Amino acid sequence: MTLVKWLVLAIFVAILVSLGSALRWLVRDQQGETKQMVRALTVRISLSIALFVLLWVAWLIGWIEPHAPGR
């Protein structure tokens, strides 16, 4: 696998971990006393934006190329 594919995979896994962390804080913090869930969701949004930017820049540079479905 190329470096870009590994980076995309790592960021995607980090997004899922952050989403799981937010779910854990949603279940554990019934009173809403901490802001851990908000922080976890903020991290998830930041990682999603970073993934989008990485894919866009990799496409502009020519590291990845789009293709038609089924090819």
mmCIF file of the N, C-alpha and C atoms, coordinates in Angstrom:
data_MODEL
# 
_entry.id   MODEL 
# 
loop_
_atom_site.group_PDB 
_atom_site.id 
_atom_site.type_symbol 
_atom_site.label_atom_id 
_atom_site.label_alt_id 
_atom_site.label_comp_id 
_atom_site.label_asym_id 
_atom_site.label_entity_id 
_atom_site.label_seq_id 
_atom_site.pdbx_PDB_ins_code 
_atom_site.Cartn_x 
_atom_site.Cartn_y 
_atom_site.Cartn_z 
_atom_site.occupancy 
_atom_site.B_iso_or_equiv 
_atom_site.pdbx_formal_charge 
_atom_site.auth_seq_id 
_atom_site.auth_comp_id 
_atom_site.auth_asym_id 
_atom_site.auth_atom_id 
_atom_site.pdbx_PDB_model_num 
ATOM 1   N N  . MET A 1 1  ? 0.840   -1.190 0.000   1.00 0.00 ? 1  MET A N  1 
ATOM 2   C CA . MET A 1 1  ? 0.000   0.000  0.000   1.00 0.00 ? 1  MET A CA 1 
ATOM 3   C C  . MET A 1 1  ? 0.881   1.248  0.000   1.00 0.00 ? 1  MET A C  1 
ATOM 4   N N  . THR A 1 2  ? 0.373   2.265  -0.627  1.00 0.00 ? 2  THR A N  1 
ATOM 5   C CA . THR A 1 2  ? 1.134   3.502  -0.668  1.00 0.00 ? 2  THR A CA 1 
ATOM 6   C C  . THR A 1 2  ? 0.933   4.282  0.627   1.00 0.00 ? 2  THR A C  1 
ATOM 7   N N  . LEU A 1 3  ? 1.754   5.292  0.803   1.00 0.00 ? 3  LEU A N  1 
ATOM 8   C CA . LEU A 1 3  ? 1.693   6.117  2.007   1.00 0.00 ? 3  LEU A CA 1 
ATOM 9   C C  . LEU A 1 3  ? 0.336   6.804  2.157   1.00 0.00 ? 3  LEU A C  1 
ATOM 10  N N  . VAL A 1 4  ? -0.231  7.259  1.051   1.00 0.00 ? 4  VAL A N  1 
ATOM 11  C CA . VAL A 1 4  ? -1.524  7.939  1.114   1.00 0.00 ? 4  VAL A CA 1 
ATOM 12  C C  . VAL A 1 4  ? -2.605  6.982  1.608   1.00 0.00 ? 4  VAL A C  1 
ATOM 13  N N  . LYS A 1 5  ? -2.573  5.752  1.143   1.00 0.00 ? 5  LYS A N  1 
ATOM 14  C CA . LYS A 1 5  ? -3.566  4.776  1.588   1.00 0.00 ? 5  LYS A CA 1 
ATOM 15  C C  . LYS A 1 5  ? -3.424  4.493  3.080   1.00 0.00 ? 5  LYS A C  1 
ATOM 16  N N  . TRP A 1 6  ? -2.203  4.406  3.565   1.00 0.00 ? 6  TRP A N  1 
ATOM 17  C CA . TRP A 1 6  ? -1.982  4.177  4.998   1.00 0.00 ? 6  TRP A CA 1 
ATOM 18  C C  . TRP A 1 6  ? -2.463  5.368  5.820   1.00 0.00 ? 6  TRP A C  1 
ATOM 19  N N  . LEU A 1 7  ? -2.205  6.582  5.320   1.00 0.00 ? 7  LEU A N  1 
ATOM 20  C CA . LEU A 1 7  ? -2.676  7.779  6.029   1.00 0.00 ? 7  LEU A CA 1 
ATOM 21  C C  . LEU A 1 7  ? -4.202  7.841  6.073   1.00 0.00 ? 7  LEU A C  1 
ATOM 22  N N  . VAL A 1 8  ? -4.837  7.533  4.958   1.00 0.00 ? 8  VAL A N  1 
ATOM 23  C CA . VAL A 1 8  ? -6.301  7.531  4.915   1.00 0.00 ? 8  VAL A CA 1 
ATOM 24  C C  . VAL A 1 8  ? -6.847  6.488  5.885   1.00 0.00 ? 8  VAL A C  1 
ATOM 25  N N  . LEU A 1 9  ? -6.263  5.315  5.891   1.00 0.00 ? 9  LEU A N  1 
ATOM 26  C CA . LEU A 1 9  ? -6.693  4.256  6.803   1.00 0.00 ? 9  LEU A CA 1 
ATOM 27  C C  . LEU A 1 9  ? -6.495  4.662  8.257   1.00 0.00 ? 9  LEU A C  1 
ATOM 28  N N  . ALA A 1 10 ? -5.358  5.262  8.585   1.00 0.00 ? 10 ALA A N  1 
ATOM 29  C CA . ALA A 1 10 ? -5.085  5.688  9.957   1.00 0.00 ? 10 ALA A CA 1 
ATOM 30  C C  . ALA A 1 10 ? -6.052  6.776  10.409  1.00 0.00 ? 10 ALA A C  1 
ATOM 31  N N  . ILE A 1 11 ? -6.325  7.741  9.544   1.00 0.00 ? 11 ILE A N  1 
ATOM 32  C CA . ILE A 1 11 ? -7.262  8.802  9.906   1.00 0.00 ? 11 ILE A CA 1 
ATOM 33  C C  . ILE A 1 11 ? -8.663  8.244  10.058  1.00 0.00 ? 11 ILE A C  1 
ATOM 34  N N  . PHE A 1 12 ? -9.052  7.321  9.190   1.00 0.00 ? 12 PHE A N  1 
ATOM 35  C CA . PHE A 1 12 ? -10.373 6.722  9.288   1.00 0.00 ? 12 PHE A CA 1 
ATOM 36  C C  . PHE A 1 12 ? -10.541 5.944  10.591  1.00 0.00 ? 12 PHE A C  1 
ATOM 37  N N  . VAL A 1 13 ? -9.519  5.202  10.985  1.00 0.00 ? 13 VAL A N  1 
ATOM 38  C CA . VAL A 1 13 ? -9.567  4.477  12.255  1.00 0.00 ? 13 VAL A CA 1 
ATOM 39  C C  . VAL A 1 13 ? -9.640  5.458  13.424  1.00 0.00 ? 13 VAL A C  1 
ATOM 40  N N  . ALA A 1 14 ? -8.888  6.545  13.353  1.00 0.00 ? 14 ALA A N  1 
ATOM 41  C CA . ALA A 1 14 ? -8.937  7.556  14.415  1.00 0.00 ? 14 ALA A CA 1 
ATOM 42  C C  . ALA A 1 14 ? -10.327 8.195  14.507  1.00 0.00 ? 14 ALA A C  1 
ATOM 43  N N  . ILE A 1 15 ? -10.987 8.387  13.364  1.00 0.00 ? 15 ILE A N  1 
ATOM 44  C CA . ILE A 1 15 ? -12.351 8.922  13.364  1.00 0.00 ? 15 ILE A CA 1 
ATOM 45  C C  . ILE A 1 15 ? -13.287 7.955  14.080  1.00 0.00 ? 15 ILE A C  1 
ATOM 46  N N  . LEU A 1 16 ? -13.158 6.667  13.791  1.00 0.00 ? 16 LEU A N  1 
ATOM 47  C CA . LEU A 1 16 ? -14.012 5.675  14.439  1.00 0.00 ? 16 LEU A CA 1 
ATOM 48  C C  . LEU A 1 16 ? -13.743 5.589  15.941  1.00 0.00 ? 16 LEU A C  1 
ATOM 49  N N  . VAL A 1 17 ? -12.476 5.678  16.338  1.00 0.00 ? 17 VAL A N  1 
ATOM 50  C CA . VAL A 1 17 ? -12.132 5.662  17.768  1.00 0.00 ? 17 VAL A CA 1 
ATOM 51  C C  . VAL A 1 17 ? -12.721 6.877  18.470  1.00 0.00 ? 17 VAL A C  1 
ATOM 52  N N  . SER A 1 18 ? -12.641 8.034  17.849  1.00 0.00 ? 18 SER A N  1 
ATOM 53  C CA . SER A 1 18 ? -13.206 9.241  18.431  1.00 0.00 ? 18 SER A CA 1 
ATOM 54  C C  . SER A 1 18 ? -14.723 9.144  18.549  1.00 0.00 ? 18 SER A C  1 
ATOM 55  N N  . LEU A 1 19 ? -15.357 8.575  17.549  1.00 0.00 ? 19 LEU A N  1 
ATOM 56  C CA . LEU A 1 19 ? -16.804 8.381  17.594  1.00 0.00 ? 19 LEU A CA 1 
ATOM 57  C C  . LEU A 1 19 ? -17.183 7.420  18.721  1.00 0.00 ? 19 LEU A C  1 
ATOM 58  N N  . GLY A 1 20 ? -16.405 6.357  18.891  1.00 0.00 ? 20 GLY A N  1 
ATOM 59  C CA . GLY A 1 20 ? -16.640 5.422  19.990  1.00 0.00 ? 20 GLY A CA 1 
ATOM 60  C C  . GLY A 1 20 ? -16.440 6.078  21.343  1.00 0.00 ? 20 GLY A C  1 
ATOM 61  N N  . SER A 1 21 ? -15.451 6.937  21.437  1.00 0.00 ? 21 SER A N  1 
ATOM 62  C CA . SER A 1 21 ? -15.203 7.660  22.686  1.00 0.00 ? 21 SER A CA 1 
ATOM 63  C C  . SER A 1 21 ? -16.372 8.579  23.024  1.00 0.00 ? 21 SER A C  1 
ATOM 64  N N  . ALA A 1 22 ? -16.913 9.251  22.014  1.00 0.00 ? 22 ALA A N  1 
ATOM 65  C CA . ALA A 1 22 ? -18.072 10.116 22.245  1.00 0.00 ? 22 ALA A CA 1 
ATOM 66  C C  . ALA A 1 22 ? -19.269 9.294  22.710  1.00 0.00 ? 22 ALA A C  1 
ATOM 67  N N  . LEU A 1 23 ? -19.455 8.125  22.134  1.00 0.00 ? 23 LEU A N  1 
ATOM 68  C CA . LEU A 1 23 ? -20.549 7.253  22.557  1.00 0.00 ? 23 LEU A CA 1 
ATOM 69  C C  . LEU A 1 23 ? -20.362 6.811  24.004  1.00 0.00 ? 23 LEU A C  1 
ATOM 70  N N  . ARG A 1 24 ? -19.135 6.476  24.359  1.00 0.00 ? 24 ARG A N  1 
ATOM 71  C CA . ARG A 1 24 ? -18.853 6.065  25.739  1.00 0.00 ? 24 ARG A CA 1 
ATOM 72  C C  . ARG A 1 24 ? -19.179 7.194  26.714  1.00 0.00 ? 24 ARG A C  1 
ATOM 73  N N  . TRP A 1 25 ? -18.788 8.428  26.392  1.00 0.00 ? 25 TRP A N  1 
ATOM 74  C CA . TRP A 1 25 ? -19.073 9.550  27.278  1.00 0.00 ? 25 TRP A CA 1 
ATOM 75  C C  . TRP A 1 25 ? -20.556 9.878  27.300  1.00 0.00 ? 25 TRP A C  1 
ATOM 76  N N  . LEU A 1 26 ? -21.266 9.632  26.211  1.00 0.00 ? 26 LEU A N  1 
ATOM 77  C CA . LEU A 1 26 ? -22.708 9.841  26.193  1.00 0.00 ? 26 LEU A CA 1 
ATOM 78  C C  . LEU A 1 26 ? -23.401 8.894  27.169  1.00 0.00 ? 26 LEU A C  1 
ATOM 79  N N  . VAL A 1 27 ? -22.926 7.655  27.213  1.00 0.00 ? 27 VAL A N  1 
ATOM 80  C CA . VAL A 1 27 ? -23.533 6.658  28.089  1.00 0.00 ? 27 VAL A CA 1 
ATOM 81  C C  . VAL A 1 27 ? -23.123 6.875  29.543  1.00 0.00 ? 27 VAL A C  1 
ATOM 82  N N  . ARG A 1 28 ? -21.870 7.199  29.793  1.00 0.00 ? 28 ARG A N  1 
ATOM 83  C CA . ARG A 1 28 ? -21.356 7.322  31.157  1.00 0.00 ? 28 ARG A CA 1 
ATOM 84  C C  . ARG A 1 28 ? -21.782 8.603  31.860  1.00 0.00 ? 28 ARG A C  1 
ATOM 85  N N  . ASP A 1 29 ? -21.879 9.692  31.141  1.00 0.00 ? 29 ASP A N  1 
ATOM 86  C CA . ASP A 1 29 ? -22.127 11.001 31.753  1.00 0.00 ? 29 ASP A CA 1 
ATOM 87  C C  . ASP A 1 29 ? -23.595 11.381 31.584  1.00 0.00 ? 29 ASP A C  1 
ATOM 88  N N  . GLN A 1 30 ? -24.449 10.795 32.400  1.00 0.00 ? 30 GLN A N  1 
ATOM 89  C CA . GLN A 1 30 ? -25.881 11.043 32.296  1.00 0.00 ? 30 GLN A CA 1 
ATOM 90  C C  . GLN A 1 30 ? -26.265 12.462 32.711  1.00 0.00 ? 30 GLN A C  1 
ATOM 91  N N  . GLN A 1 31 ? -25.505 13.060 33.614  1.00 0.00 ? 31 GLN A N  1 
ATOM 92  C CA . GLN A 1 31 ? -25.831 14.387 34.129  1.00 0.00 ? 31 GLN A CA 1 
ATOM 93  C C  . GLN A 1 31 ? -25.371 15.503 33.183  1.00 0.00 ? 31 GLN A C  1 
ATOM 94  N N  . GLY A 1 32 ? -24.468 15.213 32.284  1.00 0.00 ? 32 GLY A N  1 
ATOM 95  C CA . GLY A 1 32 ? -23.941 16.236 31.396  1.00 0.00 ? 32 GLY A CA 1 
ATOM 96  C C  . GLY A 1 32 ? -22.954 17.159 32.087  1.00 0.00 ? 32 GLY A C  1 
ATOM 97  N N  . GLU A 1 33 ? -22.216 16.605 33.069  1.00 0.00 ? 33 GLU A N  1 
ATOM 98  C CA . GLU A 1 33 ? -21.302 17.429 33.867  1.00 0.00 ? 33 GLU A CA 1 
ATOM 99  C C  . GLU A 1 33 ? -19.983 17.708 33.165  1.00 0.00 ? 33 GLU A C  1 
ATOM 100 N N  . THR A 1 34 ? -19.534 16.784 32.335  1.00 0.00 ? 34 THR A N  1 
ATOM 101 C CA . THR A 1 34 ? -18.248 16.988 31.668  1.00 0.00 ? 34 THR A CA 1 
ATOM 102 C C  . THR A 1 34 ? -18.470 17.312 30.196  1.00 0.00 ? 34 THR A C  1 
ATOM 103 N N  . LYS A 1 35 ? -17.433 17.817 29.572  1.00 0.00 ? 35 LYS A N  1 
ATOM 104 C CA . LYS A 1 35 ? -17.497 18.173 28.158  1.00 0.00 ? 35 LYS A CA 1 
ATOM 105 C C  . LYS A 1 35 ? -16.685 17.191 27.311  1.00 0.00 ? 35 LYS A C  1 
ATOM 106 N N  . GLN A 1 36 ? -16.482 15.990 27.823  1.00 0.00 ? 36 GLN A N  1 
ATOM 107 C CA . GLN A 1 36 ? -15.673 14.996 27.117  1.00 0.00 ? 36 GLN A CA 1 
ATOM 108 C C  . GLN A 1 36 ? -16.316 14.578 25.793  1.00 0.00 ? 36 GLN A C  1 
ATOM 109 N N  . MET A 1 37 ? -17.636 14.433 25.777  1.00 0.00 ? 37 MET A N  1 
ATOM 110 C CA . MET A 1 37 ? -18.302 14.034 24.541  1.00 0.00 ? 37 MET A CA 1 
ATOM 111 C C  . MET A 1 37 ? -18.150 15.123 23.479  1.00 0.00 ? 37 MET A C  1 
ATOM 112 N N  . VAL A 1 38 ? -18.279 16.365 23.877  1.00 0.00 ? 38 VAL A N  1 
ATOM 113 C CA . VAL A 1 38 ? -18.126 17.473 22.928  1.00 0.00 ? 38 VAL A CA 1 
ATOM 114 C C  . VAL A 1 38 ? -16.703 17.497 22.373  1.00 0.00 ? 38 VAL A C  1 
ATOM 115 N N  . ARG A 1 39 ? -15.731 17.266 23.229  1.00 0.00 ? 39 ARG A N  1 
ATOM 116 C CA . ARG A 1 39 ? -14.334 17.230 22.768  1.00 0.00 ? 39 ARG A CA 1 
ATOM 117 C C  . ARG A 1 39 ? -14.106 16.089 21.784  1.00 0.00 ? 39 ARG A C  1 
ATOM 118 N N  . ALA A 1 40 ? -14.672 14.907 22.092  1.00 0.00 ? 40 ALA A N  1 
ATOM 119 C CA . ALA A 1 40 ? -14.501 13.759 21.201  1.00 0.00 ? 40 ALA A CA 1 
ATOM 120 C C  . ALA A 1 40 ? -15.136 14.024 19.843  1.00 0.00 ? 40 ALA A C  1 
ATOM 121 N N  . LEU A 1 41 ? -16.307 14.636 19.836  1.00 0.00 ? 41 LEU A N  1 
ATOM 122 C CA . LEU A 1 41 ? -16.951 14.951 18.561  1.00 0.00 ? 41 LEU A CA 1 
ATOM 123 C C  . LEU A 1 41 ? -16.213 16.049 17.803  1.00 0.00 ? 41 LEU A C  1 
ATOM 124 N N  . THR A 1 42 ? -15.620 16.989 18.529  1.00 0.00 ? 42 THR A N  1 
ATOM 125 C CA . THR A 1 42 ? -14.811 18.022 17.885  1.00 0.00 ? 42 THR A CA 1 
ATOM 126 C C  . THR A 1 42 ? -13.581 17.407 17.216  1.00 0.00 ? 42 THR A C  1 
ATOM 127 N N  . VAL A 1 43 ? -12.963 16.457 17.896  1.00 0.00 ? 43 VAL A N  1 
ATOM 128 C CA . VAL A 1 43 ? -11.817 15.746 17.308  1.00 0.00 ? 43 VAL A CA 1 
ATOM 129 C C  . VAL A 1 43 ? -12.254 14.996 16.059  1.00 0.00 ? 43 VAL A C  1 
ATOM 130 N N  . ARG A 1 44 ? -13.422 14.359 16.119  1.00 0.00 ? 44 ARG A N  1 
ATOM 131 C CA . ARG A 1 44 ? -13.927 13.609 14.964  1.00 0.00 ? 44 ARG A CA 1 
ATOM 132 C C  . ARG A 1 44 ? -14.156 14.534 13.774  1.00 0.00 ? 44 ARG A C  1 
ATOM 133 N N  . ILE A 1 45 ? -14.742 15.680 14.009  1.00 0.00 ? 45 ILE A N  1 
ATOM 134 C CA . ILE A 1 45 ? -14.976 16.629 12.923  1.00 0.00 ? 45 ILE A CA 1 
ATOM 135 C C  . ILE A 1 45 ? -13.656 17.133 12.347  1.00 0.00 ? 45 ILE A C  1 
ATOM 136 N N  . SER A 1 46 ? -12.702 17.424 13.215  1.00 0.00 ? 46 SER A N  1 
ATOM 137 C CA . SER A 1 46 ? -11.385 17.889 12.759  1.00 0.00 ? 46 SER A CA 1 
ATOM 138 C C  . SER A 1 46 ? -10.691 16.827 11.918  1.00 0.00 ? 46 SER A C  1 
ATOM 139 N N  . LEU A 1 47 ? -10.768 15.575 12.359  1.00 0.00 ? 47 LEU A N  1 
ATOM 140 C CA . LEU A 1 47 ? -10.154 14.486 11.595  1.00 0.00 ? 47 LEU A CA 1 
ATOM 141 C C  . LEU A 1 47 ? -10.849 14.291 10.253  1.00 0.00 ? 47 LEU A C  1 
ATOM 142 N N  . SER A 1 48 ? -12.162 14.445 10.222  1.00 0.00 ? 48 SER A N  1 
ATOM 143 C CA . SER A 1 48 ? -12.898 14.306 8.961   1.00 0.00 ? 48 SER A CA 1 
ATOM 144 C C  . SER A 1 48 ? -12.497 15.399 7.967   1.00 0.00 ? 48 SER A C  1 
ATOM 145 N N  . ILE A 1 49 ? -12.352 16.613 8.458   1.00 0.00 ? 49 ILE A N  1 
ATOM 146 C CA . ILE A 1 49 ? -11.903 17.706 7.589   1.00 0.00 ? 49 ILE A CA 1 
ATOM 147 C C  . ILE A 1 49 ? -10.479 17.452 7.110   1.00 0.00 ? 49 ILE A C  1 
ATOM 148 N N  . ALA A 1 50 ? -9.619  16.976 8.009   1.00 0.00 ? 50 ALA A N  1 
ATOM 149 C CA . ALA A 1 50 ? -8.238  16.664 7.623   1.00 0.00 ? 50 ALA A CA 1 
ATOM 150 C C  . ALA A 1 50 ? -8.202  15.556 6.564   1.00 0.00 ? 50 ALA A C  1 
ATOM 151 N N  . LEU A 1 51 ? -9.063  14.560 6.695   1.00 0.00 ? 51 LEU A N  1 
ATOM 152 C CA . LEU A 1 51 ? -9.126  13.490 5.696   1.00 0.00 ? 51 LEU A CA 1 
ATOM 153 C C  . LEU A 1 51 ? -9.567  14.039 4.346   1.00 0.00 ? 51 LEU A C  1 
ATOM 154 N N  . PHE A 1 52 ? -10.573 14.896 4.342   1.00 0.00 ? 52 PHE A N  1 
ATOM 155 C CA . PHE A 1 52 ? -11.029 15.504 3.101   1.00 0.00 ? 52 PHE A CA 1 
ATOM 156 C C  . PHE A 1 52 ? -9.913  16.314 2.443   1.00 0.00 ? 52 PHE A C  1 
ATOM 157 N N  . VAL A 1 53 ? -9.221  17.117 3.224   1.00 0.00 ? 53 VAL A N  1 
ATOM 158 C CA . VAL A 1 53 ? -8.128  17.946 2.689   1.00 0.00 ? 53 VAL A CA 1 
ATOM 159 C C  . VAL A 1 53 ? -7.000  17.059 2.163   1.00 0.00 ? 53 VAL A C  1 
ATOM 160 N N  . LEU A 1 54 ? -6.664  15.999 2.900   1.00 0.00 ? 54 LEU A N  1 
ATOM 161 C CA . LEU A 1 54 ? -5.619  15.075 2.442   1.00 0.00 ? 54 LEU A CA 1 
ATOM 162 C C  . LEU A 1 54 ? -5.984  14.461 1.099   1.00 0.00 ? 54 LEU A C  1 
ATOM 163 N N  . LEU A 1 55 ? -7.218  13.996 0.957   1.00 0.00 ? 55 LEU A N  1 
ATOM 164 C CA . LEU A 1 55 ? -7.641  13.392 -0.304  1.00 0.00 ? 55 LEU A CA 1 
ATOM 165 C C  . LEU A 1 55 ? -7.644  14.420 -1.440  1.00 0.00 ? 55 LEU A C  1 
ATOM 166 N N  . TRP A 1 56 ? -8.078  15.635 -1.141  1.00 0.00 ? 56 TRP A N  1 
ATOM 167 C CA . TRP A 1 56 ? -8.112  16.671 -2.166  1.00 0.00 ? 56 TRP A CA 1 
ATOM 168 C C  . TRP A 1 56 ? -6.699  17.041 -2.632  1.00 0.00 ? 56 TRP A C  1 
ATOM 169 N N  . VAL A 1 57 ? -5.786  17.221 -1.673  1.00 0.00 ? 57 VAL A N  1 
ATOM 170 C CA . VAL A 1 57 ? -4.409  17.576 -2.020  1.00 0.00 ? 57 VAL A CA 1 
ATOM 171 C C  . VAL A 1 57 ? -3.729  16.428 -2.759  1.00 0.00 ? 57 VAL A C  1 
ATOM 172 N N  . ALA A 1 58 ? -3.962  15.191 -2.314  1.00 0.00 ? 58 ALA A N  1 
ATOM 173 C CA . ALA A 1 58 ? -3.369  14.038 -2.997  1.00 0.00 ? 58 ALA A CA 1 
ATOM 174 C C  . ALA A 1 58 ? -3.878  13.934 -4.429  1.00 0.00 ? 58 ALA A C  1 
ATOM 175 N N  . TRP A 1 59 ? -5.143  14.270 -4.650  1.00 0.00 ? 59 TRP A N  1 
ATOM 176 C CA . TRP A 1 59 ? -5.683  14.262 -5.999  1.00 0.00 ? 59 TRP A CA 1 
ATOM 177 C C  . TRP A 1 59 ? -5.056  15.369 -6.842  1.00 0.00 ? 59 TRP A C  1 
ATOM 178 N N  . LEU A 1 60 ? -4.889  16.580 -6.255  1.00 0.00 ? 60 LEU A N  1 
ATOM 179 C CA . LEU A 1 60 ? -4.284  17.686 -7.002  1.00 0.00 ? 60 LEU A CA 1 
ATOM 180 C C  . LEU A 1 60 ? -2.839  17.391 -7.377  1.00 0.00 ? 60 LEU A C  1 
ATOM 181 N N  . ILE A 1 61 ? -2.107  16.781 -6.467  1.00 0.00 ? 61 ILE A N  1 
ATOM 182 C CA . ILE A 1 61 ? -0.705  16.467 -6.726  1.00 0.00 ? 61 ILE A CA 1 
ATOM 183 C C  . ILE A 1 61 ? -0.561  15.323 -7.725  1.00 0.00 ? 61 ILE A C  1 
ATOM 184 N N  . GLY A 1 62 ? -1.559  14.461 -7.786  1.00 0.00 ? 62 GLY A N  1 
ATOM 185 C CA . GLY A 1 62 ? -1.510  13.330 -8.702  1.00 0.00 ? 62 GLY A CA 1 
ATOM 186 C C  . GLY A 1 62 ? -1.161  12.022 -8.028  1.00 0.00 ? 62 GLY A C  1 
ATOM 187 N N  . TRP A 1 63 ? -1.178  11.997 -6.702  1.00 0.00 ? 63 TRP A N  1 
ATOM 188 C CA . TRP A 1 63 ? -0.875  10.759 -5.980  1.00 0.00 ? 63 TRP A CA 1 
ATOM 189 C C  . TRP A 1 63 ? -2.002  9.749  -6.098  1.00 0.00 ? 63 TRP A C  1 
ATOM 190 N N  . ILE A 1 64 ? -3.239  10.232 -6.239  1.00 0.00 ? 64 ILE A N  1 
ATOM 191 C CA . ILE A 1 64 ? -4.388  9.354  -6.424  1.00 0.00 ? 64 ILE A CA 1 
ATOM 192 C C  . ILE A 1 64 ? -5.170  9.848  -7.621  1.00 0.00 ? 64 ILE A C  1 
ATOM 193 N N  . GLU A 1 65 ? -5.877  8.921  -8.283  1.00 0.00 ? 65 GLU A N  1 
ATOM 194 C CA . GLU A 1 65 ? -6.671  9.269  -9.445  1.00 0.00 ? 65 GLU A CA 1 
ATOM 195 C C  . GLU A 1 65 ? -8.055  8.670  -9.282  1.00 0.00 ? 65 GLU A C  1 
ATOM 196 N N  . PRO A 1 66 ? -9.096  9.444  -9.597  1.00 0.00 ? 66 PRO A N  1 
ATOM 197 C CA . PRO A 1 66 ? -10.447 8.878  -9.571  1.00 0.00 ? 66 PRO A CA 1 
ATOM 198 C C  . PRO A 1 66 ? -10.640 7.931  -10.755 1.00 0.00 ? 66 PRO A C  1 
ATOM 199 N N  . HIS A 1 67 ? -11.542 6.991  -10.583 1.00 0.00 ? 67 HIS A N  1 
ATOM 200 C CA . HIS A 1 67 ? -11.849 6.081  -11.676 1.00 0.00 ? 67 HIS A CA 1 
ATOM 201 C C  . HIS A 1 67 ? -13.349 5.802  -11.646 1.00 0.00 ? 67 HIS A C  1 
ATOM 202 N N  . ALA A 1 68 ? -13.856 5.294  -12.763 1.00 0.00 ? 68 ALA A N  1 
ATOM 203 C CA . ALA A 1 68 ? -15.281 4.984  -12.848 1.00 0.00 ? 68 ALA A CA 1 
ATOM 204 C C  . ALA A 1 68 ? -15.583 3.739  -12.021 1.00 0.00 ? 68 ALA A C  1 
ATOM 205 N N  . PRO A 1 69 ? -16.759 3.669  -11.431 1.00 0.00 ? 69 PRO A N  1 
ATOM 206 C CA . PRO A 1 69 ? -17.137 2.463  -10.681 1.00 0.00 ? 69 PRO A CA 1 
ATOM 207 C C  . PRO A 1 69 ? -17.160 1.226  -11.568 1.00 0.00 ? 69 PRO A C  1 
ATOM 208 N N  . GLY A 1 70 ? -16.701 0.133  -11.038 1.00 0.00 ? 70 GLY A N  1 
ATOM 209 C CA . GLY A 1 70 ? -16.709 -1.126 -11.781 1.00 0.00 ? 70 GLY A CA 1 
ATOM 210 C C  . GLY A 1 70 ? -15.478 -1.361 -12.614 1.00 0.00 ? 70 GLY A C  1 
ATOM 211 N N  . ARG A 1 71 ? -14.525 -0.473 -12.585 1.00 0.00 ? 71 ARG A N  1 
ATOM 212 C CA . ARG A 1 71 ? -13.305 -0.683 -13.374 1.00 0.00 ? 71 ARG A CA 1 
ATOM 213 C C  . ARG A 1 71 ? -12.255 -1.361 -12.568 1.00 0.00 ? 71 ARG A C  1 
# 
